[in-house]
Structure formats: C-alpha cells, structure tokens
Amino acid sequence: MTKRILFVCRGNSARSQLAEAIVNRDYAPLYQASSAGSSPSQVDNRTIETLQQAEFAIDGLRSKSIEEFQGEHFDYVITLCSSAQRECGVFENSNESLFWDLPSPTSISESSFEASLYDLQKRIDLFMTVHSDAHDLDFDPLVVHKCLSDPTRLLITLMIFTEVELSVGELCEALQESQPKISRALAVLRNCGIVTDRRKGQWAFYSISDKLPLWGIDILDASVKSMSRQILAANQLLNQSNNRPERHR
C-alpha cells in the first residue's frame, strides 16, 4: 500500500516543494508526497530551476495552503521550518507528525537551493531506510535476535561459527546436551536461515549459512568474544571425544 507524506513549510515555495519532488520521483510507488504552506505564496523561480537542472518534473508546481488537505489522511506530516510548526501545530489527520528544522535557501544565495536539494535527498533517504520493511538478504533482525535468544541455540551457533562445521553428535559432546534437544535447536536455527546442513552418509553436518549478512556475522563475532570461557570449555569437551566423524566432501 502506498504511504502518503505531506511536507509543510511556511510559504510552500522552496523546501517543501523540493521534498515533494524527491519523494514522488525517487520513492514511488511506495510513497506519494504532497506539499503545503501555513502562509502560501508562490513557488520560488530558483526552486523550479534547481529541480529542472536535477531532472525533476515541474509540471503543476504551485504553492498550496495546508487547508486544502485538512480532510485528507497522511501517514506522515513533516514540517520543515519552525514558523510553520508554530502556526500549524499538529496535523490531526495523520499517523505521525515530524519536525525537520532545515535552513531556508530563499534568503541566502542561488547555490543554497542546490545544497537544500542535496540535504533533503540525504535526509529523505535516511528516513526511507529507517521505515523500510526490507531487510538484507531477507534476514529480519528481529527474527535473528529471537532465534539466538535461547542459550542452547546461541551456544550451538557460536560453536559452529568457531569450528566451521559440526555434526549433531559433536554438538552433544561439546555442550553436554541430549541429541533430541540439540536436534530441535538446530531445526529452529535452520528455519531461521542461520545454519545450513549437508549430509555425508549417516552424518549431517551443520555450518553457518553463507547468506547470513555482515551484520549477522558481526553479532556472532562479538558474541564469541563475550562468551569465550563457555566456548573454550565446550571446545575442550569436543576435542576429548573419540567419536568425531571424518569430513570428506
């Protein structure tokens, strides 16, 4: 579903017009933007020139009063200047109201319009990233953290991470846990996408998925450092075992 954003500044002549153009060109169809002013005047010619030079559409550009949108619903209303915030207050028919106090380019110089466009592009990009539903390689951080919140699953993952590949039997020896408990934990880890398995005869070997994103690897690396005592003890138990399978791929 397309989310709607209303950008508001006092005159609706520069900042809010630039922001509207950025969203409607670079983030459609996920977002649709409009702009308005608490005391609208007319679109600054330098705004139009800046948008044209950056290859944004300028058809239909005009200054609009916020009153035109009073009956409409917006997911986000973003006010771009303090004067508009004081005059407009909170836009009632919206899910969320935000305030970005950005300097006005109209009272400075020609080049400040390009700077405003650049600053808004960066700010909007950060906003979109924070509110994005997409995750690296389809890994949801909440799912990963929940999957690793169980002590047994976390230790299994860290043992596999440090040893590169381990079997169910080896994990039972290292963690001194029963085979059913280790198998259940591995099934959860596999369903989360954290580990993958391969079979060699009667043995199943588990390794960290090569699709795990870098932020996931960083989590494991930091966890290994913080749990070094447990992992060292588990490694000693593992190395004492006389029943470790051979690894011939």
N, C-alpha and C positions, 0 to 999 in steps of 0.2 A: 504494500500500500504506500502511495506517495505521501510523504510528510510535508507539511506546509510551514514555511517560515515567513514572518513579517519583520522586515528591518525598518527601524524608526529612527529618524533624526529630526532636528527642528525644521529645516527648510525643505528636506527631501530633494536637495539639489546636487549632492555630491556623494558622501559616504554611503548612504543607504541605497542610492542608485547603483553605485559600483558593486556593492554587496549583492544586490538583487541580480545583476548581470552575471556575476561569478557563479552563483548557485544555479541559475537557470541554464547556463551553458555547460558547466563542468560537472554538475551533480544530478542532472536529470537522467532518468525519470524517478530516481529515489526521492528527490526533493524538488519542491516548487517554491519559489520565493516571490514575494511582493515587497513593495516599499511604500512608506508614507511619512508625512511630516506633521509635527504638532502645530506648526505655523508654516504651511507650504508656500513656496514662492514659485520658482521655475528652475528647470534643470540648468546647471551652470554649463556654458559652452565648453569649458575646459574638461568637464566630465565627459561630454559627448566625444570630444577629440581624443581623450585618453582611451575611451572604450573602442573607438574606431581604430586607433593605432594598434591596439591589442587584439583586434579582430573579433570584438564582441558585437552582437546585434544591438542596434539602437532604435529599431522600429517601435513606435508607440511610446517612447520615453516621455513622461510628463510628471510633474510634481503632484502628489495626491495628498489629501487630508486623511488623517487617521480615522476620521469619522466615516469615511467610505467603507471601512472594514469592521465597523462596530458589530454588525450582525453575523460576521463570519468567524469560523473557528480556525485557530492555528496551533500547531504542535509547539512551536517556539516563537516567541516575540522577543527580538533582540534590539535593544535600544543602544544607539551608537554615540550619544552625547548626553552630558549631564543635564543640559537645559530641557531636552525633550523628556528625560526621565522625570524631572520635577513637574513639567506641565502635563504629562500623560499619566503618571503614576503606573499602576499595574493594569495591563490589558486583561480584563476579566475572562474573556472567552478564549483562553489558551491553556495548554498543559503546563507550560513553563515560561517564565519571563527571565531574561538575562540582560546584563548591562555590560557593554564593552565601551569604555570611555576612550575613544580614539580621537586624536587631534584632527581638527578640521583643515582640509587643504585649501579652502577658499580664501583664507586671509593671509596666505603665505606667498607661494610662488607657483609658477607653471609646473616645475618639476615635482612639487609636492603631490600633485594628482597621481603621477606615476608611482610615487612612494606609497600613497594611500592604497592604490590598487594592489601593489605588492604586499603590503602589510595585511590587507584584508584577505588576499589569497592564502597567505600563510595561516592567518587566524582561522579562517573557514576550514582549511584543510585539517588543522588540529581538531577543530570541533567535529568534523565528519569522522575522523579517526576514532575519537573517543566514543561517539554514538554509533559506530558501525557494529552490525551484527556479525560481520565476517571475522574469521579467525585464521591465523596462519595454518595452511595445510589442513584445514578443517579441524584443528585441535582447539577445543574450548578450554580456556584456562580454568574455569570453574570445575569442569569435569575432571581435569588432570589433578587439581588440588584435592578434590573429593576422593579420587581414586587412591591417592598417596596418603590420605589422612589416617588410614588403618596402619598400625605399627608393623604388622606382618607383611602387608603389601609393600610398604616403604622399604623394609629391610631386603625383601626379595629383589625389588627393583635395583637397589643400590649394590647388592651382591652381583647381580647380572651385569650392572654397569661397570663394576670394577674388574670382573672376571671375563667379560665379553660374552660368554655363553655358558649356561649351566643347565643341567638336567633336573628333573623333579627329585630324583634320589640324592643328588648332590646338595640341593637346597634343603632337603630334610636333614641331612647330616650337619650342614653348616648352621642351621637355625634351630636344630633340635625340636622340630615340629613333625606332626604326623603327615603322612602322604595325602590323606583327604583334605586336610587344611591347606597344605601347600598348593594342591591342585585347584581348589576353589579360588584361592587368591590369584593364581596365575590366570584362571579363566576371566576374572574381573579385569586384570591388567591387560589381557589380550583384547577384551571387548572395548576397553578404553583406548586401544591403539598404542599403548606404551611399550608393550613387548610383542614380538612375533615368535613363531615356533617353526622348527623344521624337524622332520623325522628321519632317523637313520636306524633301520631295523626295528628293534623293540624300544629304542630310546627316542625321547622327544627332547630336543634342545631349545632353550629359550634365550633370546637376545633382545637388546633394546631396538625398537623399530627405527629404521633409517629415515622414516618420515617425521620423527619427533623434531619439532622446530628448535632453533637455537635457544630460545628462552626456556624450553623444557630441559635441554642439556645443561643450561646454567643452573637450574633448580637442582638437578641431580648432583652436579659438581659441588655446589655449596652444601648440599645435604651430606655428601661423603665426608667433607671436611668437619662438619659439626658432629657427625656420628662415628668418628674414626675409631673410637675404642670398641664399639659394638662390632664394627665391620672387621677390625683386626682379630677379635676373638672368634668371629664366625669363620674367617679365613683360616685360622689355626685349626679349628674343628674340621673344616673342609679338607685341609691338607693331611690330616691324620687318617682320613678314610682310605681304606684299601680297595674300595669297590667303585672307582671312578671310571666311567666309560671312555673308550678311545674316540677321538674325534677325527674321523676320516670322511670328508665330504664327497 
